[in-house]
């Protein structure tokens, strides 16, 4: 009877899986997905002196179109809405 009990205990521990900590890329993707449907404004801080083409323009990123494997982030510079960052989760 003791052997049967010991077997059941060992079997139960063998059936559980330890949760592995997320990799840096998994962590980044997970944190980015929590920002879905939110927008953030920014500004150019480098290089100084207005020599950057983005200088003086409103910078806005919108985290949207989130799925378990892809997040799309349109990035607007002034009136220019031609950029979209695409983050894709892969093996």
N, C-alpha and C positions, 0 to 999 in steps of 0.2 A: 504494500500500500504506500509506503514511504517513497519507493522508487517511482510510482505512478504520480504522486504529488510533485516530486522533484522534476519529473519530466514535464508536467503541465506548466510549472513555473518557468522552466527554461524555455519551453515552447512559446509561452506568452511573451517573454522578453525577446525572443528571436523574431517574433512577428511585428514588433514595433520598429519603426524606423526613426532614427535620430534626425531631427530637422537641421539641415545644413545652413549655416549663415549665408546670406546672399552674397554673390560676387559683387565687386564694385559696379559693374555694368548693370546687374540686376537691381542693385540698390538705386542707382541713378534713374533707371527706367521707372521703377516703382515710385520714387519721389516725384518725378516729372508727371506721372499719371495722376497724382493727387492734385495737381494744379490745373487739371482739365477744366475747360470753360471759364478760365480766368485770363485777364489781360494785364500786362505790365508795361509801364513806360520807362524809358531810359534816356540817357544823354551821352554824347561823346565826351570822354575825359582825356583822351590821348589820341593823336598828338595835339598839343596845345597850339594855339595861334590860328585856329580855323582852317588849317590846310587839309583836313580830312574831308572827303566828299559828303560825309554824313553830318558834318559840323553845322550847328544851328537848325537842324531838322529834328522833328519829333520822331523818336524811335519807339515802336510799339510791337510787342510780341503777344500773340494770342495762342494759348495752349488749347488746341481743339482737335476734333476728329480722333479721339482716343479709342484704341482697341487693345486687346491683350498683346498684340504683336506689333502695333505701329501707332505712333503719335505724330500728328502734323502740327507744326507751329508756324503759321504765317507771320512774317516779319515785315513790318511796314516802316519805310524811311520817308518821312514827309508824306507826300501824296503817292509815292511809289509803293505799290503793293505787289511787286513782281517776285518776291522771295518767299519761299516756304522751306523751313527746315523739316526734314523727315527723319525720325528716329525709329529704327526697325529692330525688333528683338529677334535674334537668331541664335542657333546653337553655338 
